[in-house]
Amino acid sequence: MTLPSSWLLLASLILGCSIGFGGDPCDAAEEAWRVGFAKGRITPTEPMWLSGYGSRDRRSEGTRIDLWAKALLLEAPGGTRGLILSLDLVGLDRETATEARERISRETGIPVTHIALCSSHTHTGPVVGHNLETMYFFGEEDSARVRRYTAGLVDTLVRIAHQAAAEAVPSTLLWGTGYESFGVNRRNNPEPLVPAHRAGGKLRGPVDYDVPVLRIADLEGRITGVLFGYACHATVLDDYQWSGDYHGFAQRELERRHPGAQAMFLAGCGADVNPLPRRTPELAQHYGERLAAAVDRALEGVLTPVMPGLAIRSSEIPLPFDTPPAREVLEMRAAGSDKYAASHARRMLRELDAAGKLPTTYPYPMAVWKFGNELTWVSLGGEVVVDYALRIKSEHGRGTWVSGYSHDVMAYIPSRRVWEEGGYEGGGAMTYYGLPTRWDGRVEQLIVGEVDRLLRR
């Protein structure tokens, strides 16, 4: 698909290329964005445990659609480079994310803080590293498979980072926003009642139906890549087949519609939002095709040209935990019948024995990328509830794109509202992430405050 001539002219003017007025096209290329793409298949080559659901009791049984790691290298005039890696995975633990970023940085020269690892949060991908470690109960053979897979994954990320950097070409960027509504706030809508409530206009709870889209084209107007997002859990499927869930189908459909282009998905702040109804392959494909159609509608609408220029600021803040459980409480849980609570308690007791205390904070990651003056991308670690995206976009304008599941996925990140309400997203899920207890009640204040600081630097 090519850009209309009006967009080509506008992009040319932005790049300083005087088409038809005797300008030197080489000058335009020098003042343009340079963008490179690459991808690698990360579908496991041997049966493994799938991640995301503790109820599974065996290894994978086949592949529905392949899993992918995809790289997008952006370079602005002056040489500032940023690398976005999208992964069809439930999430990365801090150790694996750190290893991947440091290796890529050593081998490509891209600063560690300019590398964004973005997991789609599919629940039909493999267990990786130490992510959600206390959710699983398998033996040494399966642990060895996880270690082999994780090592191979890091190798793949390094390889595609090299390739994307080597193949960067002068490009134009345009961005816009679409709309899609299959996500439902799962805390406020009982799943069996969703079809009736949707039909009656009675769905409750906050959602973010924006579909942010970044369109990349070469200087001839040929589309080379589409980066898009949506704030909804990747939980249509819960079976034993490898799959990128609905967003995997969306990427496949976009690449079918735009031959030669690479489609990449960034999960939004949808930790408390589910695709409903769900649980069939047909629905996963249906939602994926709906999302792809929403992206295409945005591409065909009014898009904003993004001036060449890239500023990246990142931070880690010591995000505090609430009061940790006492040893006596942990010992009682360790002896209890709830296998997940017992596993978590035993882990905490080991940490107590080794260090004499439990951690009081976690190094919470975030980053702000400013694309020219037209687009700001905020990427937050963990499973971030929708309140964050709604608040940040409201406070900083519609030229703001907010993603979760970035860098490392250490836990759910509740807003103050969700923290006060409690429940799974409010703190209960900490059991599966192996952290001492829920976050301190200032969690939203601290994260949004740091985002504000980065945006105003």
C-alpha positions as CSV (number, residue, x, y, z in Angstrom):
1,M,0.0,0.0,0.0
2,T,1.4,3.4,-0.9
3,L,0.8,6.9,0.5
4,P,-1.4,9.3,-1.4
5,S,0.6,11.9,-3.4
6,S,-0.5,14.6,-0.9
7,W,1.2,12.7,1.9
8,L,4.3,12.2,-0.2
9,L,4.5,15.9,-0.8
10,L,4.0,16.7,2.9
11,A,6.6,14.1,4.0
12,S,9.0,15.5,1.4
13,L,8.6,19.0,2.8
14,I,9.1,17.8,6.3
15,L,12.3,16.1,5.2
16,G,13.5,19.3,3.5
17,C,13.4,17.6,0.1
18,S,12.5,20.2,-2.6
19,I,10.9,17.8,-5.1
20,G,10.3,19.6,-8.3
21,F,12.4,22.6,-7.2
22,G,15.9,21.4,-7.9
23,G,16.6,20.1,-4.4
24,D,19.1,17.3,-3.8
25,P,17.3,14.1,-2.8
26,C,20.5,13.1,-0.9
27,D,19.9,16.0,1.5
28,A,16.4,14.6,2.2
29,A,17.8,11.2,3.0
30,E,20.4,12.7,5.4
31,E,17.7,14.6,7.3
32,A,15.2,11.7,7.4
33,W,14.5,9.1,9.9
34,R,16.4,5.9,9.3
35,V,14.4,2.8,10.2
36,G,15.3,-0.9,10.1
37,F,13.2,-4.1,10.7
38,A,14.0,-7.7,11.5
39,K,12.2,-10.7,13.0
40,G,13.0,-14.1,14.3
41,R,10.7,-17.1,15.0
42,I,10.6,-17.9,18.7
43,T,8.2,-20.8,18.7
44,P,9.8,-23.5,20.9
45,T,11.3,-26.4,19.0
46,E,10.5,-28.9,21.8
47,P,7.4,-29.4,24.0
48,M,7.4,-27.1,27.0
49,W,5.1,-25.8,29.7
50,L,3.0,-22.8,28.6
51,S,2.9,-19.7,30.7
52,G,0.1,-17.6,32.2
53,Y,-2.2,-20.2,33.7
54,G,-1.4,-22.2,36.8
55,S,-4.1,-24.7,36.0
56,R,-2.2,-26.3,33.2
57,D,-0.8,-29.8,33.9
58,R,1.3,-30.8,31.0
59,R,3.6,-29.6,28.1
60,S,2.6,-28.0,24.9
61,E,0.9,-30.1,22.2
62,G,1.5,-28.2,19.0
63,T,1.5,-24.8,17.2
64,R,-1.6,-22.9,16.2
65,I,0.4,-19.9,14.9
66,D,4.1,-19.2,15.3
67,L,5.5,-16.9,17.9
68,W,7.8,-14.0,16.9
69,A,10.3,-11.6,18.2
70,K,10.4,-8.5,16.1
71,A,12.9,-5.6,16.0
72,L,12.3,-1.9,15.0
73,L,15.4,0.2,14.9
74,L,14.8,4.0,14.8
75,E,17.6,6.5,14.1
76,A,17.1,10.3,14.1
77,P,19.4,12.8,12.3
78,G,22.3,13.3,14.6
79,G,22.6,9.6,15.4
80,T,20.3,9.0,18.3
81,R,19.1,5.4,18.1
82,G,16.3,3.5,19.8
83,L,15.4,-0.2,19.5
84,I,11.9,-1.6,20.1
85,L,11.7,-5.4,20.4
86,S,8.2,-6.9,20.5
87,L,7.8,-10.4,21.8
88,D,5.0,-13.0,21.6
89,L,5.6,-13.9,25.3
90,V,3.7,-13.5,28.6
91,G,6.6,-11.4,29.9
92,L,10.3,-11.3,30.8
93,D,11.8,-11.4,34.2
94,R,14.3,-8.8,35.2
95,E,17.3,-11.1,34.9
96,T,16.5,-12.2,31.4
97,A,15.6,-8.6,30.3
98,T,18.8,-7.3,31.7
99,E,21.0,-9.9,30.0
100,A,19.3,-9.3,26.6
101,R,19.6,-5.5,26.8
102,E,23.2,-5.6,27.9
103,R,24.3,-8.0,25.2
104,I,22.5,-6.0,22.5
105,S,24.1,-2.8,23.8
106,R,27.6,-4.3,23.8
107,E,27.3,-5.7,20.3
108,T,25.4,-2.9,18.6
109,G,26.5,0.2,20.5
110,I,22.8,1.1,21.3
111,P,22.6,2.4,24.9
112,V,20.9,0.0,27.3
113,T,18.4,2.7,28.2
114,H,17.5,3.0,24.5
115,I,16.3,-0.6,24.2
116,A,12.7,-1.4,24.9
117,L,11.6,-5.0,25.4
118,C,7.8,-5.2,25.0
119,S,5.9,-8.4,25.7
120,S,2.5,-9.1,24.3
121,H,1.4,-11.1,27.3
122,T,0.1,-14.0,25.3
123,H,-1.0,-16.8,27.6
124,T,-0.1,-19.4,25.0
125,G,3.6,-18.9,24.9
126,P,6.3,-20.7,26.8
127,V,7.6,-20.2,30.4
128,V,10.6,-17.9,30.2
129,G,13.4,-17.4,32.7
130,H,12.0,-16.8,36.2
131,N,8.8,-15.0,35.2
132,L,5.8,-16.2,37.2
133,E,8.1,-18.8,38.7
134,T,5.9,-19.7,41.7
135,M,3.0,-20.5,39.4
136,Y,4.6,-23.7,38.1
137,F,5.3,-27.1,39.6
138,F,7.6,-29.1,37.2
139,G,10.8,-31.1,37.5
140,E,14.4,-30.6,36.5
141,E,13.8,-31.8,32.9
142,D,11.3,-29.0,32.3
143,S,13.4,-26.5,34.1
144,A,16.3,-27.4,31.8
145,R,14.0,-26.8,28.8
146,V,13.1,-23.4,30.1
147,R,16.8,-22.6,30.5
148,R,17.6,-23.7,27.0
149,Y,14.7,-21.8,25.5
150,T,15.6,-18.6,27.4
151,A,19.2,-18.8,26.3
152,G,18.1,-19.2,22.7
153,L,15.7,-16.4,23.0
154,V,18.4,-14.0,24.1
155,D,20.5,-15.1,21.1
156,T,17.6,-14.4,18.8
157,L,17.1,-10.9,20.2
158,V,20.7,-10.0,19.7
159,R,20.7,-11.3,16.1
160,I,17.6,-9.4,15.0
161,A,18.9,-6.3,16.7
162,H,22.0,-6.5,14.6
163,Q,20.0,-7.1,11.5
164,A,17.6,-4.2,12.1
165,A,20.5,-1.8,12.7
166,A,22.3,-3.0,9.6
167,E,19.3,-2.7,7.3
168,A,18.0,0.8,8.4
169,V,17.0,3.0,5.5
170,P,15.7,6.6,5.1
171,S,12.0,6.6,6.1
172,T,9.0,8.7,7.0
173,L,6.8,8.2,10.1
174,L,3.2,9.1,10.5
175,W,0.9,8.3,13.4
176,G,-2.7,8.2,14.3
177,T,-5.3,6.5,16.4
178,G,-8.0,4.0,15.7
179,Y,-10.8,2.4,17.8
180,E,-11.8,-1.1,18.8
181,S,-14.2,-2.2,21.5
182,F,-13.9,-6.0,22.2
183,G,-12.0,-5.4,25.5
184,V,-14.1,-5.5,28.7
185,N,-13.2,-4.5,32.2
186,R,-13.1,-7.9,33.9
187,R,-13.3,-6.5,37.5
188,N,-16.7,-4.9,36.9
189,N,-18.4,-7.3,34.5
190,P,-19.1,-11.0,35.3
191,E,-18.0,-12.9,32.3
192,P,-21.2,-14.9,31.6
193,L,-23.2,-11.7,31.6
194,V,-21.0,-9.8,29.2
195,P,-22.9,-10.6,25.9
196,A,-26.2,-9.4,27.4
197,H,-24.7,-6.4,29.1
198,R,-22.9,-5.4,25.8
199,A,-26.1,-5.7,23.9
200,G,-27.9,-3.6,26.4
201,G,-25.2,-1.0,26.7
202,K,-24.7,-1.9,30.4
203,L,-20.9,-2.7,30.4
204,R,-19.2,-1.1,33.4
205,G,-15.7,0.0,34.4
206,P,-12.9,1.9,32.7
207,V,-11.5,0.8,29.4
208,D,-9.2,2.2,26.7
209,Y,-10.5,1.6,23.2
210,D,-7.8,3.6,21.5
211,V,-5.7,1.8,18.8
212,P,-2.5,3.8,18.4
213,V,-0.8,3.3,15.1
214,L,2.7,4.3,13.8
215,R,3.1,3.9,10.1
216,I,6.6,3.7,8.6
217,A,7.2,4.1,4.9
218,D,10.3,4.4,2.7
219,L,10.9,7.7,0.8
220,E,8.9,6.3,-2.2
221,G,5.9,5.9,0.0
222,R,5.9,2.1,0.3
223,I,4.8,1.0,3.7
224,T,7.5,-1.0,5.4
225,G,6.2,-1.3,9.0
226,V,3.2,-0.8,11.3
227,L,3.5,-0.5,15.0
228,F,0.2,-0.7,16.8
229,G,-1.2,-1.2,20.3
230,Y,-4.3,-2.1,22.2
231,A,-5.1,-2.3,26.0
232,C,-6.6,-5.8,26.5
233,H,-5.3,-9.0,28.0
234,A,-4.1,-11.7,25.6
235,T,-6.3,-14.4,27.1
236,V,-8.7,-15.6,24.5
237,L,-6.9,-18.9,24.4
238,D,-6.0,-21.2,27.4
239,D,-5.1,-24.4,25.6
240,Y,-1.9,-26.3,24.8
241,Q,-1.1,-24.9,21.4
242,W,1.5,-22.2,20.8
243,S,-0.1,-19.0,19.7
244,G,0.2,-15.2,19.8
245,D,-3.5,-15.0,20.7
246,Y,-5.6,-12.3,19.1
247,H,-2.6,-9.9,18.6
248,G,-0.7,-12.7,16.8
249,F,-3.6,-13.1,14.4
250,A,-3.8,-9.3,14.0
251,Q,-0.1,-9.1,13.0
252,R,-0.5,-11.9,10.6
253,E,-3.5,-10.3,9.0
254,L,-1.8,-6.9,8.7
255,E,1.2,-8.5,7.0
256,R,-1.1,-10.3,4.6
257,R,-2.9,-7.0,3.8
258,H,0.5,-5.1,3.4
259,P,3.0,-7.4,1.7
260,G,6.5,-6.6,2.6
261,A,5.6,-4.7,5.8
262,Q,6.4,-5.8,9.3
263,A,3.5,-5.5,11.8
264,M,4.4,-5.2,15.5
265,F,2.2,-5.1,18.6
266,L,2.7,-3.2,21.8
267,A,0.4,-4.2,24.7
268,G,-1.4,-1.3,26.3
269,C,-2.4,-0.9,29.9
270,G,-5.0,-3.7,29.9
271,A,-4.2,-5.7,33.0
272,D,-7.8,-5.5,34.2
273,V,-9.4,-5.8,30.7
274,N,-10.2,-9.1,29.0
275,P,-11.4,-10.0,25.4
276,L,-14.9,-11.2,26.0
277,P,-16.4,-13.6,25.2
278,R,-13.4,-15.9,24.7
279,R,-11.9,-19.4,24.8
280,T,-12.2,-20.5,21.1
281,P,-9.6,-20.3,18.3
282,E,-12.3,-18.7,16.1
283,L,-12.7,-15.8,18.6
284,A,-9.0,-15.3,18.7
285,Q,-8.8,-15.0,15.0
286,H,-12.0,-12.9,14.9
287,Y,-10.6,-10.4,17.4
288,G,-7.3,-10.3,15.6
289,E,-8.9,-9.5,12.3
290,R,-11.1,-6.8,14.0
291,L,-8.0,-5.2,15.5
292,A,-6.2,-5.4,12.1
293,A,-9.2,-3.7,10.5
294,A,-9.1,-1.0,13.2
295,V,-5.4,-0.4,12.3
296,D,-6.2,-0.1,8.6
297,R,-9.0,2.3,9.3
298,A,-6.5,4.5,11.2
299,L,-4.0,4.2,8.3
300,E,-6.6,5.3,5.8
301,G,-7.7,8.3,8.0
302,V,-5.9,11.5,8.9
303,L,-2.4,10.8,10.1
304,T,0.1,13.2,11.6
305,P,3.6,13.3,10.1
306,V,6.3,12.8,12.7
307,M,9.3,15.1,12.4
308,P,12.7,13.4,12.6
309,G,14.0,13.7,16.1
310,L,14.3,11.3,19.0
311,A,14.8,11.9,22.7
312,I,14.8,8.9,25.1
313,R,14.6,9.2,28.9
314,S,14.4,6.2,31.2
315,S,14.2,5.6,34.9
316,E,14.0,3.0,37.6
317,I,12.4,4.0,40.9
318,P,12.5,2.1,44.1
319,L,8.8,1.1,44.2
320,P,7.9,0.2,47.9
321,F,6.0,-2.8,49.1
322,D,3.4,-2.8,51.8
323,T,4.2,-4.2,55.2
324,P,5.7,-7.7,54.6
325,P,4.2,-10.8,56.3
326,A,5.9,-12.0,59.5
327,R,7.9,-15.2,59.6
328,E,5.1,-16.9,61.6
329,V,2.6,-16.1,58.9
330,L,4.8,-17.4,56.2
331,E,5.4,-20.6,58.2
332,M,1.7,-21.1,58.6
333,R,1.1,-20.6,54.8
334,A,4.0,-22.9,54.0
335,A,2.3,-25.7,55.8
336,G,-1.2,-25.0,54.3
337,S,-3.1,-26.8,51.6
338,D,-3.0,-24.0,49.0
339,K,-0.1,-25.1,46.9
340,Y,0.5,-21.6,45.4
341,A,0.5,-19.8,48.7
342,A,2.7,-22.6,50.2
343,S,5.2,-22.3,47.3
344,H,5.3,-18.5,47.7
345,A,5.7,-18.7,51.5
346,R,8.6,-21.2,51.2
347,R,10.3,-18.9,48.7
348,M,9.9,-16.0,51.1
349,L,11.3,-18.0,54.0
350,R,14.4,-18.9,51.9
351,E,14.9,-15.2,51.2
352,L,14.5,-14.5,54.9
353,D,17.0,-17.1,55.9
354,A,19.5,-15.9,53.3
355,A,19.3,-12.2,53.7
356,G,17.7,-11.7,57.2
357,K,14.9,-9.7,55.7
358,L,12.5,-9.5,52.7
359,P,13.0,-6.8,50.0
360,T,11.3,-3.6,50.8
361,T,11.3,-2.1,47.3
362,Y,11.5,-3.2,43.6
363,P,13.5,-1.3,40.9
364,Y,10.5,-0.4,38.7
365,P,11.3,0.5,35.1
366,M,9.8,3.0,32.7
367,A,10.8,5.1,29.7
368,V,9.6,8.0,27.7
369,W,10.4,8.3,24.0
370,K,9.7,11.6,22.3
371,F,9.3,11.3,18.5
372,G,9.8,14.8,17.1
373,N,7.2,17.1,18.7
374,E,4.2,15.0,17.6
375,L,4.3,11.7,19.5
376,T,5.4,10.7,23.0
377,W,5.5,7.0,23.9
378,V,5.5,6.0,27.6
379,S,6.4,2.4,28.4
380,L,5.8,1.0,31.8
381,G,7.0,-2.2,33.4
382,G,4.6,-4.9,34.7
383,E,0.9,-5.6,34.2
384,V,-0.5,-2.1,34.3
385,V,-4.2,-1.5,34.8
386,V,-6.1,0.8,32.5
387,D,-6.4,3.8,34.9
388,Y,-2.7,4.7,34.2
389,A,-3.2,5.1,30.4
390,L,-6.4,7.0,30.8
391,R,-4.7,9.4,33.4
392,I,-1.4,9.9,31.6
393,K,-3.2,10.6,28.2
394,S,-5.6,12.9,29.9
395,E,-2.8,14.9,31.6
396,H,-0.4,15.0,28.7
397,G,-2.5,15.1,25.6
398,R,-3.7,12.9,22.8
399,G,-0.2,12.8,21.3
400,T,0.7,10.3,24.0
401,W,0.8,6.5,23.6
402,V,1.1,4.4,26.8
403,S,2.2,0.8,26.9
404,G,2.5,-1.7,29.7
405,Y,4.3,-5.1,29.9
406,S,7.5,-3.3,28.9
407,H,11.1,-3.9,30.1
408,D,10.4,-6.6,32.7
409,V,7.0,-7.9,33.9
410,M,7.4,-8.3,37.6
411,A,3.8,-8.0,38.9
412,Y,0.4,-6.3,38.5
413,I,0.6,-2.5,38.8
414,P,-2.7,-1.4,40.4
415,S,-3.9,2.2,40.5
416,R,-4.9,3.7,43.8
417,R,-8.5,2.8,43.0
418,V,-7.7,-0.9,42.3
419,W,-5.3,-1.1,45.3
420,E,-8.1,0.1,47.6
421,E,-10.6,-2.4,46.0
422,G,-8.1,-5.2,46.4
423,G,-8.6,-8.5,44.6
424,Y,-6.3,-10.2,42.1
425,E,-5.0,-7.1,40.4
426,G,-4.9,-5.2,43.7
427,G,-2.4,-7.5,45.3
428,G,-3.5,-11.2,45.2
429,A,-1.4,-11.9,42.1
430,M,1.8,-11.2,44.0
431,T,1.7,-14.8,45.1
432,Y,2.4,-16.0,41.5
433,Y,5.1,-13.4,40.9
434,G,7.1,-14.3,43.9
435,L,7.2,-10.8,45.5
436,P,6.8,-10.4,49.3
437,T,3.5,-8.7,49.4
438,R,1.4,-6.1,47.6
439,W,2.6,-2.7,46.7
440,D,2.5,0.3,49.0
441,G,-0.7,2.3,48.6
442,R,1.3,5.2,47.0
443,V,2.1,3.0,43.9
444,E,0.1,5.2,41.4
445,Q,1.4,8.5,42.9
446,L,5.0,7.4,42.6
447,I,4.8,6.0,39.1
448,V,2.8,8.8,37.6
449,G,5.0,11.3,39.4
450,E,8.1,9.9,37.8
451,V,6.4,9.8,34.4
452,D,5.6,13.5,34.8
453,R,9.2,14.2,35.7
454,L,10.5,12.4,32.6
455,L,8.0,14.1,30.4
456,R,9.0,17.6,31.6
457,R,12.8,17.1,31.6
